[in-house]
C-alpha cells in the first residue's frame, strides 16, 4: 500500500471547496492530486465538507491475496486521514 500524502500535523488554512459536478471532475481531481493517472490501481480520495482529505493509491495486484484485509486497511487509513475535515462538535 502506498500513501501518497504525509499526515497533516498542523491545521491548514481553509481552502476553496471541491465541486465534483461533472463526470470528468473526479478524474481531473485524481490527475491533479497524484500528478499522473494511476493504472491498475484503486484510488481513494476522502471528501468531507467540500474539501479533500486523505489520498490513497493502492496497487490492485498487491491486494489480490486478501482483498478484505486490503479494504479494511484502506478504510481505516482514509478515516484516519480525513478526520481533520470533519466539523468539531462543541
mmCIF file of the C-alpha atoms, coordinates in Angstrom:
data_MODEL
# 
_entry.id   MODEL 
# 
loop_
_atom_site.group_PDB 
_atom_site.id 
_atom_site.type_symbol 
_atom_site.label_atom_id 
_atom_site.label_alt_id 
_atom_site.label_comp_id 
_atom_site.label_asym_id 
_atom_site.label_entity_id 
_atom_site.label_seq_id 
_atom_site.pdbx_PDB_ins_code 
_atom_site.Cartn_x 
_atom_site.Cartn_y 
_atom_site.Cartn_z 
_atom_site.occupancy 
_atom_site.B_iso_or_equiv 
_atom_site.pdbx_formal_charge 
_atom_site.auth_seq_id 
_atom_site.auth_comp_id 
_atom_site.auth_asym_id 
_atom_site.auth_atom_id 
_atom_site.pdbx_PDB_model_num 
ATOM 1  C CA . UNK A 1 1  ? 0.000   0.000   0.000   1.00 0.00 ? 1  UNK A CA 1 
ATOM 2  C CA . UNK A 1 2  ? 1.352   3.449   -0.879  1.00 0.00 ? 2  UNK A CA 1 
ATOM 3  C CA . UNK A 1 3  ? 0.277   6.581   0.966   1.00 0.00 ? 3  UNK A CA 1 
ATOM 4  C CA . UNK A 1 4  ? 0.765   9.460   -1.436  1.00 0.00 ? 4  UNK A CA 1 
ATOM 5  C CA . UNK A 1 5  ? 0.423   12.256  1.139   1.00 0.00 ? 5  UNK A CA 1 
ATOM 6  C CA . UNK A 1 6  ? 2.102   12.560  4.521   1.00 0.00 ? 6  UNK A CA 1 
ATOM 7  C CA . UNK A 1 7  ? -0.154  13.018  7.559   1.00 0.00 ? 7  UNK A CA 1 
ATOM 8  C CA . UNK A 1 8  ? -1.030  16.570  8.469   1.00 0.00 ? 8  UNK A CA 1 
ATOM 9  C CA . UNK A 1 9  ? 0.441   17.627  11.767  1.00 0.00 ? 9  UNK A CA 1 
ATOM 10 C CA . UNK A 1 10 ? -0.984  21.151  11.855  1.00 0.00 ? 10 UNK A CA 1 
ATOM 11 C CA . UNK A 1 11 ? -4.376  22.501  10.770  1.00 0.00 ? 11 UNK A CA 1 
ATOM 12 C CA . UNK A 1 12 ? -4.232  24.148  7.396   1.00 0.00 ? 12 UNK A CA 1 
ATOM 13 C CA . UNK A 1 13 ? -5.988  27.300  6.309   1.00 0.00 ? 13 UNK A CA 1 
ATOM 14 C CA . UNK A 1 14 ? -9.438  26.989  4.730   1.00 0.00 ? 14 UNK A CA 1 
ATOM 15 C CA . UNK A 1 15 ? -9.090  26.021  1.081   1.00 0.00 ? 15 UNK A CA 1 
ATOM 16 C CA . UNK A 1 16 ? -11.703 26.513  -1.634  1.00 0.00 ? 16 UNK A CA 1 
ATOM 17 C CA . UNK A 1 17 ? -14.405 23.849  -1.747  1.00 0.00 ? 17 UNK A CA 1 
ATOM 18 C CA . UNK A 1 18 ? -14.067 20.995  -4.196  1.00 0.00 ? 18 UNK A CA 1 
ATOM 19 C CA . UNK A 1 19 ? -17.035 20.502  -6.505  1.00 0.00 ? 19 UNK A CA 1 
ATOM 20 C CA . UNK A 1 20 ? -17.452 17.268  -8.449  1.00 0.00 ? 20 UNK A CA 1 
ATOM 21 C CA . UNK A 1 21 ? -20.407 18.262  -10.596 1.00 0.00 ? 21 UNK A CA 1 
ATOM 22 C CA . UNK A 1 22 ? -19.480 16.764  -13.971 1.00 0.00 ? 22 UNK A CA 1 
ATOM 23 C CA . UNK A 1 23 ? -18.407 13.230  -14.911 1.00 0.00 ? 23 UNK A CA 1 
ATOM 24 C CA . UNK A 1 24 ? -14.814 14.252  -15.650 1.00 0.00 ? 24 UNK A CA 1 
ATOM 25 C CA . UNK A 1 25 ? -14.349 16.192  -12.403 1.00 0.00 ? 25 UNK A CA 1 
ATOM 26 C CA . UNK A 1 26 ? -13.378 13.115  -10.360 1.00 0.00 ? 26 UNK A CA 1 
ATOM 27 C CA . UNK A 1 27 ? -10.785 12.081  -12.961 1.00 0.00 ? 27 UNK A CA 1 
ATOM 28 C CA . UNK A 1 28 ? -9.411  15.622  -13.065 1.00 0.00 ? 28 UNK A CA 1 
ATOM 29 C CA . UNK A 1 29 ? -9.090  15.553  -9.262  1.00 0.00 ? 29 UNK A CA 1 
ATOM 30 C CA . UNK A 1 30 ? -7.168  12.258  -9.436  1.00 0.00 ? 30 UNK A CA 1 
ATOM 31 C CA . UNK A 1 31 ? -4.825  13.678  -12.108 1.00 0.00 ? 31 UNK A CA 1 
ATOM 32 C CA . UNK A 1 32 ? -4.292  16.866  -10.091 1.00 0.00 ? 32 UNK A CA 1 
ATOM 33 C CA . UNK A 1 33 ? -3.805  15.052  -6.774  1.00 0.00 ? 33 UNK A CA 1 
ATOM 34 C CA . UNK A 1 34 ? -1.301  12.437  -7.934  1.00 0.00 ? 34 UNK A CA 1 
ATOM 35 C CA . UNK A 1 35 ? 0.260   14.280  -10.863 1.00 0.00 ? 35 UNK A CA 1 
ATOM 36 C CA . UNK A 1 36 ? -0.459  11.336  -13.152 1.00 0.00 ? 36 UNK A CA 1 
ATOM 37 C CA . UNK A 1 37 ? -3.301  8.943   -13.932 1.00 0.00 ? 37 UNK A CA 1 
ATOM 38 C CA . UNK A 1 38 ? -2.713  5.719   -11.944 1.00 0.00 ? 38 UNK A CA 1 
ATOM 39 C CA . UNK A 1 39 ? -3.036  2.429   -13.826 1.00 0.00 ? 39 UNK A CA 1 
ATOM 40 C CA . UNK A 1 40 ? -4.260  -0.877  -12.350 1.00 0.00 ? 40 UNK A CA 1 
ATOM 41 C CA . UNK A 1 41 ? -4.800  0.868   -9.024  1.00 0.00 ? 41 UNK A CA 1 
ATOM 42 C CA . UNK A 1 42 ? -7.515  1.586   -6.526  1.00 0.00 ? 42 UNK A CA 1 
ATOM 43 C CA . UNK A 1 43 ? -7.660  5.329   -5.867  1.00 0.00 ? 43 UNK A CA 1 
ATOM 44 C CA . UNK A 1 44 ? -9.403  6.719   -2.787  1.00 0.00 ? 44 UNK A CA 1 
ATOM 45 C CA . UNK A 1 45 ? -9.830  10.426  -2.120  1.00 0.00 ? 45 UNK A CA 1 
ATOM 46 C CA . UNK A 1 46 ? -11.542 11.414  1.106   1.00 0.00 ? 46 UNK A CA 1 
ATOM 47 C CA . UNK A 1 47 ? -14.093 14.198  0.766   1.00 0.00 ? 47 UNK A CA 1 
ATOM 48 C CA . UNK A 1 48 ? -15.824 15.922  3.642   1.00 0.00 ? 48 UNK A CA 1 
ATOM 49 C CA . UNK A 1 49 ? -17.464 19.321  3.844   1.00 0.00 ? 49 UNK A CA 1 
ATOM 50 C CA . UNK A 1 50 ? -16.421 20.242  0.299   1.00 0.00 ? 50 UNK A CA 1 
ATOM 51 C CA . UNK A 1 51 ? -12.706 19.618  0.925   1.00 0.00 ? 51 UNK A CA 1 
ATOM 52 C CA . UNK A 1 52 ? -10.487 16.725  0.002   1.00 0.00 ? 52 UNK A CA 1 
ATOM 53 C CA . UNK A 1 53 ? -8.627  14.910  2.733   1.00 0.00 ? 53 UNK A CA 1 
ATOM 54 C CA . UNK A 1 54 ? -6.562  11.743  2.667   1.00 0.00 ? 54 UNK A CA 1 
ATOM 55 C CA . UNK A 1 55 ? -5.456  10.486  -0.719  1.00 0.00 ? 55 UNK A CA 1 
ATOM 56 C CA . UNK A 1 56 ? -4.537  6.869   -1.265  1.00 0.00 ? 56 UNK A CA 1 
ATOM 57 C CA . UNK A 1 57 ? -3.408  4.788   -4.239  1.00 0.00 ? 57 UNK A CA 1 
ATOM 58 C CA . UNK A 1 58 ? -3.149  1.014   -3.910  1.00 0.00 ? 58 UNK A CA 1 
ATOM 59 C CA . UNK A 1 59 ? -1.818  -1.447  -6.487  1.00 0.00 ? 59 UNK A CA 1 
ATOM 60 C CA . UNK A 1 60 ? -4.655  -3.853  -7.267  1.00 0.00 ? 60 UNK A CA 1 
ATOM 61 C CA . UNK A 1 61 ? -2.258  -6.781  -7.657  1.00 0.00 ? 61 UNK A CA 1 
ATOM 62 C CA . UNK A 1 62 ? -0.950  -6.260  -4.126  1.00 0.00 ? 62 UNK A CA 1 
ATOM 63 C CA . UNK A 1 63 ? -4.394  -6.671  -2.566  1.00 0.00 ? 63 UNK A CA 1 
ATOM 64 C CA . UNK A 1 64 ? -5.440  -9.689  -4.601  1.00 0.00 ? 64 UNK A CA 1 
ATOM 65 C CA . UNK A 1 65 ? -4.254  -12.179 -1.975  1.00 0.00 ? 65 UNK A CA 1 
ATOM 66 C CA . UNK A 1 66 ? -6.573  -10.816 0.729   1.00 0.00 ? 66 UNK A CA 1 
ATOM 67 C CA . UNK A 1 67 ? -8.993  -8.201  -0.664  1.00 0.00 ? 67 UNK A CA 1 
ATOM 68 C CA . UNK A 1 68 ? -10.951 -7.946  2.611   1.00 0.00 ? 68 UNK A CA 1 
ATOM 69 C CA . UNK A 1 69 ? -7.806  -7.074  4.570   1.00 0.00 ? 69 UNK A CA 1 
ATOM 70 C CA . UNK A 1 70 ? -6.847  -4.518  1.903   1.00 0.00 ? 70 UNK A CA 1 
ATOM 71 C CA . UNK A 1 71 ? -10.319 -2.951  2.000   1.00 0.00 ? 71 UNK A CA 1 
ATOM 72 C CA . UNK A 1 72 ? -10.285 -2.774  5.802   1.00 0.00 ? 72 UNK A CA 1 
ATOM 73 C CA . UNK A 1 73 ? -6.810  -1.207  5.843   1.00 0.00 ? 73 UNK A CA 1 
ATOM 74 C CA . UNK A 1 74 ? -7.779  1.336   3.176   1.00 0.00 ? 74 UNK A CA 1 
ATOM 75 C CA . UNK A 1 75 ? -10.954 2.293   5.050   1.00 0.00 ? 75 UNK A CA 1 
ATOM 76 C CA . UNK A 1 76 ? -9.048  2.735   8.311   1.00 0.00 ? 76 UNK A CA 1 
ATOM 77 C CA . UNK A 1 77 ? -6.338  4.823   6.644   1.00 0.00 ? 77 UNK A CA 1 
ATOM 78 C CA . UNK A 1 78 ? -8.847  7.037   4.852   1.00 0.00 ? 78 UNK A CA 1 
ATOM 79 C CA . UNK A 1 79 ? -10.950 7.555   8.004   1.00 0.00 ? 79 UNK A CA 1 
ATOM 80 C CA . UNK A 1 80 ? -7.813  8.498   9.955   1.00 0.00 ? 80 UNK A CA 1 
ATOM 81 C CA . UNK A 1 81 ? -6.579  10.993  7.355   1.00 0.00 ? 81 UNK A CA 1 
ATOM 82 C CA . UNK A 1 82 ? -9.950  12.676  6.757   1.00 0.00 ? 82 UNK A CA 1 
ATOM 83 C CA . UNK A 1 83 ? -10.812 13.131  10.447  1.00 0.00 ? 83 UNK A CA 1 
ATOM 84 C CA . UNK A 1 84 ? -9.426  16.698  10.400  1.00 0.00 ? 84 UNK A CA 1 
ATOM 85 C CA . UNK A 1 85 ? -12.049 17.647  7.788   1.00 0.00 ? 85 UNK A CA 1 
ATOM 86 C CA . UNK A 1 86 ? -14.993 16.733  9.988   1.00 0.00 ? 86 UNK A CA 1 
ATOM 87 C CA . UNK A 1 87 ? -16.664 19.596  11.830  1.00 0.00 ? 87 UNK A CA 1 
ATOM 88 C CA . UNK A 1 88 ? -15.818 19.720  15.519  1.00 0.00 ? 88 UNK A CA 1 
ATOM 89 C CA . UNK A 1 89 ? -18.715 19.274  17.924  1.00 0.00 ? 89 UNK A CA 1 
ATOM 90 C CA . UNK A 1 90 ? -18.868 21.716  20.842  1.00 0.00 ? 90 UNK A CA 1 
# 
